[in-house]
Amino acid sequence: MILLVEDDAGDALLVEEMLADSDLDSSLTWCKSLAEAQRFLDACTTPVCVLLDLHLPDVHGLDAVTRIVRTAPDAAIVVLTGTAEGEAGLMAVATGAQDYLVKGRLDPETLSRAVRYALQRKQVERTTAALRVNELMAQENARLERGLLPVPLLRDNNFQAVARYEPGRAHGLLSGDFYDVVQTADGTVHAVIGDVSGHGAAEAALGVCLRVAWRTAVLCGTEQLEQVRLLEEILVAERSDPHVFATVTSLDFVPGGRTVRVVRAGHPGLLVRDRSSVVWEEPQVGMALGLLPGVGRWGRTELALPPGGQVVLFTDGLFEGRTGPSSRLGEDGLLALARKHGTLPASAFVDALVEEAAEGAAPYGGLADDVAVLHLGWGTR
C-alpha cells in the first residue's frame, strides 16, 4: 500500500499517473495534511510506503518525517522534494526516511525503484534492530547466568559440589532459580538453593540479589537462621510486586561428613543418597519468604547422614513437569527416578534426573519451569 501525503492536487495527480504506468501492483491513498495521514496510519495494519511532501499546510520541513516515524515506525518513507531541494532530501534520509525523489524528474520507473528500495531498506532496518535486541537479551542473560549460577567457593578438595541449571521451555531464558556454595575458614560448607516465584528478568534479577546477599552474609559470619530472616527483608525491599515470594533451603555441612544442618522456607524436600540407597527427607519447614513478611518462623533440623552420604537439592521444576494429560512426575516419581540411577556418580546422577524428567515431559510441552539441581557431599563418588 502507498500513502501519498501531498496538499497540491496537481502533484497528487502526477504521482497517481506515474503509479498507474509503473510495474507496482499497489493501491494509492491520498491525504492532504499530516494530521489526516497520521489518522490513516494509526488505523492501518498493512505495510505502507509513505510518499511525503515536505511542504504541508500543518507541518513544514523535516518535522514531517519525524512525526511520521513516530506515528508509524514500521512505515517506509520516500520524501518528495522540489528540483532545488536536493539537500533537503539528504537531510530527510538522515532524519529517518529511506529515500527521496525530485518531483520534476519523476517517472514510472524511478517511482517504482524508489518504493521497492524504501520497503526493502525498511525491512533490513527492522531485521537489524531485532537482531540487536536479541544480542542485547543474550548479553543480559549471560550476566544473569553469571549471577545466578556461580562457581562454588570451596577451600579444599574434600567436598564435592555438582550443579545443573535448565531454563524452562516456556521462556527459554534464566529466571528466578538460584543457588550457591561457600566453604568458610572453619571448614563448614554452606549451601543455598532458592526459587523466586514467576518468570522474567525482574525475577532473575531478584534471584541474583538474594544469592549475592546470602554469600555476603555467609562470608560475614551471619548465623544460619539469621541468613533466612535477612533474605526475606531483602526480598520484600527489592521485589517489584508484593505478591512475589521465594522458597529457600539452606544447608550447613559440618566437617566430618556425618551431619548437615537444614533450614527450609517453603522449599521442597531433599534426597539423601549413599552407595546403596536413596531416600526422600522432609526436614522441618517454615513459611516461604515474603508471603507474610515478619510473620514467618523457621527452625533448624540436624540431619544425620549415612557413611558417604550425599545430599541432593532441587527446585520444584524438576518434578512438576507433566507426564500425562492430567498427571505430573511428582515427588514419588522423582524418588523412583533417583533410585533407578542411584549407583551413578554425582555428575551422571544429576544429568540422568534432569534428562529423564525432561524426556517424560516432552510429549506434553516439556518442563515448563526452571530446574536447578545441587548434589553435595564430603568426598567423591
C-alpha positions in Angstrom: 0.0 0.0 0.0 1.2 3.5 -0.9 0.2 6.6 1.1 0.7 9.9 -0.6 0.8 12.9 1.8 0.6 15.9 -0.5 -1.6 19.1 -0.4 -1.1 20.0 -4.1 -3.8 18.4 -6.3 -1.6 18.7 -9.4 1.3 16.9 -7.8 -1.0 14.3 -6.5 -2.4 13.6 -10.0 1.2 13.4 -11.3 2.1 10.7 -8.7 -1.2 8.8 -9.4 -0.4 8.7 -13.2 3.2 7.6 -12.6 2.0 4.8 -10.3 -0.6 3.7 -12.9 2.2 3.5 -15.5 4.7 1.7 -13.2 5.0 -2.0 -12.5 3.9 -1.6 -8.9 0.8 -3.5 -8.0 -0.3 -1.3 -5.2 -3.2 0.9 -4.2 -2.8 4.6 -3.6 -4.3 6.6 -0.7 -4.1 10.4 -0.8 -4.0 12.5 2.3 -3.8 16.3 2.0 -2.3 17.0 5.5 -0.1 15.4 8.0 -2.9 15.1 10.6 -5.0 13.2 8.0 -2.1 10.9 7.3 -1.5 10.2 10.9 -5.1 9.2 11.4 -4.8 6.9 8.5 -1.6 5.3 9.7 -3.0 4.8 13.2 -5.7 2.6 11.7 -3.6 0.9 9.1 -2.5 -2.7 9.7 -0.6 -3.4 6.4 2.9 -2.4 5.3 3.0 1.1 4.0 5.3 3.2 1.9 4.7 6.9 2.5 5.4 9.4 -0.2 5.8 12.5 1.8 5.9 16.1 0.7 7.9 18.4 3.0 5.6 21.4 2.5 2.2 20.6 4.1 -0.4 23.0 5.5 0.0 21.7 9.1 3.8 21.0 9.1 6.9 22.1 7.3 10.3 20.6 6.6 11.9 17.7 8.4 9.4 17.7 11.3 7.1 15.9 8.9 9.5 13.0 8.7 10.0 12.9 12.4 6.3 12.8 13.1 5.6 10.1 10.5 8.4 7.9 12.0 6.9 8.5 15.5 3.3 7.6 14.3 4.3 4.6 12.1 7.8 3.4 12.9 7.4 0.4 10.5 6.4 2.5 7.5 8.9 3.1 4.7 9.2 6.8 3.8 10.1 8.4 0.5 10.3 12.2 0.6 9.1 14.2 -2.4 11.2 17.4 -3.0 11.5 20.2 -5.5 14.2 20.5 -8.0 16.2 22.8 -5.8 15.8 20.8 -2.6 18.4 18.0 -3.0 20.0 18.9 0.3 16.6 18.7 2.0 16.2 15.2 0.6 19.5 14.0 2.0 18.7 15.5 5.4 15.3 13.7 5.3 17.1 10.4 4.8 19.4 11.2 7.8 16.3 12.0 9.8 14.6 8.7 9.2 13.3 8.5 5.6 14.6 5.7 3.4 14.9 7.6 0.1 13.9 10.9 -1.7 12.5 11.8 -5.1 12.6 15.1 -7.0 9.2 15.8 -8.4 10.4 17.4 -11.6 12.4 14.3 -12.5 9.7 11.7 -11.6 8.9 8.9 -14.0 7.2 5.5 -13.5 10.5 3.5 -13.4 12.1 5.9 -10.9 9.0 5.8 -8.7 8.8 2.0 -8.8 12.5 1.6 -7.9 12.3 4.1 -5.0 9.3 2.5 -3.5 10.8 -1.0 -3.7 14.1 0.2 -2.3 12.5 2.0 0.6 10.4 -1.0 1.6 13.4 -3.4 1.3 15.6 -1.0 3.3 13.0 -0.6 6.0 12.8 -4.4 6.2 16.6 -4.6 6.7 16.4 -1.9 9.4 13.7 -3.9 11.2 15.7 -7.1 11.0 18.9 -5.4 12.1 17.0 -3.9 15.1 15.5 -7.3 16.0 19.0 -8.9 15.9 20.4 -6.2 18.1 17.6 -6.7 20.6 18.3 -10.5 20.6 22.0 -9.8 21.1 21.3 -7.5 24.0 19.0 -10.1 25.5 21.7 -12.7 25.1 24.2 -10.5 26.8 21.8 -9.7 29.6 21.0 -13.4 30.0 24.7 -14.1 30.3 25.1 -11.5 33.0 22.2 -13.0 34.9 23.6 -16.5 34.4 26.9 -15.4 36.0 24.9 -14.1 38.9 22.5 -17.0 39.3 24.9 -19.8 38.6 28.2 -19.1 40.5 31.3 -21.2 40.8 31.2 -22.9 44.2 33.7 -21.3 46.6 35.5 -24.3 48.1 38.8 -24.2 50.0 39.9 -27.8 49.5 39.1 -30.9 47.5 37.4 -32.8 50.4 33.9 -31.6 49.4 32.2 -32.2 46.1 29.5 -29.8 44.6 27.8 -30.7 41.3 25.2 -28.3 39.9 23.0 -28.1 36.9 20.5 -25.4 35.7 18.0 -25.8 32.9 15.7 -22.9 31.9 12.0 -23.8 31.4 10.8 -24.2 27.8 8.1 -21.5 28.5 10.6 -18.7 28.4 13.9 -20.2 27.3 15.8 -17.8 29.5 17.1 -17.8 33.0 14.5 -16.9 35.7 14.4 -16.8 39.4 16.0 -20.1 40.5 19.4 -19.6 42.2 22.0 -21.5 44.2 25.4 -21.0 45.8 28.0 -23.0 47.8 30.6 -21.4 50.1 33.2 -23.0 52.4 34.3 -20.8 55.3 37.6 -20.8 57.1 36.4 -23.2 59.8 35.8 -25.9 57.2 32.0 -25.7 57.2 30.4 -25.8 53.8 27.3 -23.6 53.4 24.9 -24.1 50.6 21.6 -22.5 49.4 19.1 -23.2 46.8 16.1 -20.9 46.1 13.2 -20.2 43.7 11.7 -16.8 43.2 8.1 -17.1 42.1 7.3 -16.0 38.5 9.4 -15.8 35.4 11.2 -13.0 33.7 14.1 -10.5 34.0 12.7 -9.0 37.2 12.6 -12.4 39.0 16.0 -13.3 37.7 17.5 -10.1 38.9 15.9 -10.7 42.3 17.3 -14.2 42.4 20.8 -12.7 41.8 20.2 -10.2 44.5 19.2 -12.9 47.0 22.2 -15.1 46.1 24.7 -12.3 46.4 23.2 -11.3 49.7 23.3 -14.9 51.0 27.0 -15.2 50.1 27.8 -11.9 51.7 26.0 -13.0 54.9 27.9 -16.3 55.0 31.3 -14.7 54.5 30.4 -12.1 57.2 29.7 -15.0 59.7 25.9 -14.4 59.9 24.2 -17.3 61.7 22.1 -19.7 59.5 18.6 -18.7 60.8 19.5 -15.1 60.7 20.5 -15.5 57.0 17.0 -16.6 56.2 15.5 -13.6 58.0 17.9 -11.3 56.2 16.9 -12.8 52.8 13.2 -12.1 53.5 13.9 -8.5 54.4 15.9 -8.1 51.1 13.2 -9.8 49.1 10.5 -7.5 50.4 12.6 -4.4 49.8 13.6 -5.4 46.3 10.6 -7.1 44.8 8.6 -5.3 42.1 5.3 -6.9 43.0 4.0 -7.5 46.6 2.8 -11.0 45.5 6.4 -12.2 44.7 7.8 -14.7 47.1 10.7 -17.1 47.3 11.3 -20.6 48.6 14.7 -21.4 50.1 16.7 -24.3 51.6 19.9 -23.5 53.4 22.4 -26.2 54.4 25.5 -26.2 56.7 27.7 -29.3 56.2 29.8 -29.7 59.3 33.3 -31.0 58.8 33.4 -34.8 59.4 30.6 -35.6 57.0 28.1 -37.2 59.4 25.6 -34.3 59.8 24.1 -31.4 57.9 22.0 -28.6 59.4 19.0 -27.7 57.3 16.7 -24.7 57.3 13.8 -24.7 54.9 11.5 -21.8 53.9 8.7 -23.3 51.8 11.1 -25.3 49.6 10.6 -28.9 48.5 12.3 -31.7 50.5 15.6 -33.2 49.6 17.2 -36.5 48.6 19.9 -38.3 50.7 21.9 -41.0 48.9 24.7 -43.3 49.8 26.3 -46.1 47.8 23.2 -48.4 48.2 20.1 -46.3 48.7 18.2 -43.1 48.0 15.7 -41.7 50.5 13.4 -38.6 50.4 13.8 -36.4 53.5 11.4 -33.7 54.8 13.3 -31.6 57.4 11.3 -29.1 59.4 9.9 -26.4 57.1 8.7 -22.8 57.6 6.8 -20.3 55.5 8.2 -19.2 52.1 9.9 -15.8 52.2 7.7 -12.8 51.5 4.3 -14.4 51.9 3.6 -12.7 55.2 6.6 -10.5 55.9 7.7 -10.6 59.5 5.4 -13.5 60.5 7.4 -16.5 59.3 9.3 -18.6 61.8 11.9 -21.1 60.8 13.6 -23.9 62.6 16.8 -25.9 62.0 17.0 -29.6 61.6 20.1 -31.6 62.4 20.0 -34.3 59.7 22.2 -37.3 60.2 23.9 -38.7 57.1 24.9 -42.3 56.4 28.6 -43.0 55.8 29.4 -41.4 52.5 26.0 -39.8 52.4 25.3 -37.1 49.8 22.5 -34.6 49.7 20.6 -33.6 46.5 18.7 -30.3 46.4 16.4 -29.2 43.6 13.8 -26.7 42.7 10.2 -27.9 42.0 10.6 -27.6 38.3 12.3 -31.0 38.4 9.2 -32.9 39.4 6.3 -30.6 38.3 6.5 -31.4 34.6 3.5 -33.2 33.1 3.8 -36.9 32.3 0.2 -37.3 31.1 -2.8 -35.2 30.2 -3.6 -34.8 33.9 -0.6 -36.2 35.7 2.8 -34.9 36.8 6.1 -36.7 37.7 5.6 -35.6 41.4 7.8 -36.3 44.3 7.2 -40.1 44.2 8.1 -40.2 40.6 11.3 -38.2 41.2 12.3 -40.6 44.0 11.7 -43.6 41.7 14.0 -41.9 39.1 16.6 -41.3 41.7 16.6 -44.9 42.9 16.8 -46.1 39.3 20.0 -44.2 38.9 21.3 -44.4 42.4 24.6 -46.1 41.6 25.7 -43.4 39.2 28.5 -40.9 40.1 27.3 -37.4 41.2 27.5 -35.7 37.8 26.0 -38.5 35.9 23.2 -38.9 38.5 22.2 -35.2 38.2 22.2 -35.4 34.4 20.1 -38.6 34.5 17.5 -37.0 36.8 17.2 -33.8 34.7 17.2 -35.5 31.3 14.8 -38.3 32.2 12.4 -35.8 33.8 12.6 -33.7 30.7 12.1 -36.7 28.4 8.9 -37.7 30.3 7.5 -34.2 30.0 8.5 -33.8 26.3 5.2 -35.1 24.8 3.3 -32.6 27.0 5.2 -29.5 26.2 8.4 -30.2 28.1 9.5 -28.8 31.5 7.5 -25.6 31.9 9.5 -24.3 34.9 13.2 -23.7 35.5 15.2 -26.6 37.1 18.1 -26.2 39.4 19.8 -29.2 41.0 22.7 -29.3 43.6 24.5 -32.5 44.5 26.6 -32.0 47.7 28.7 -34.1 50.0 32.0 -34.8 51.5 34.4 -37.0 49.4 33.6 -38.1 45.9 31.5 -40.8 44.3 
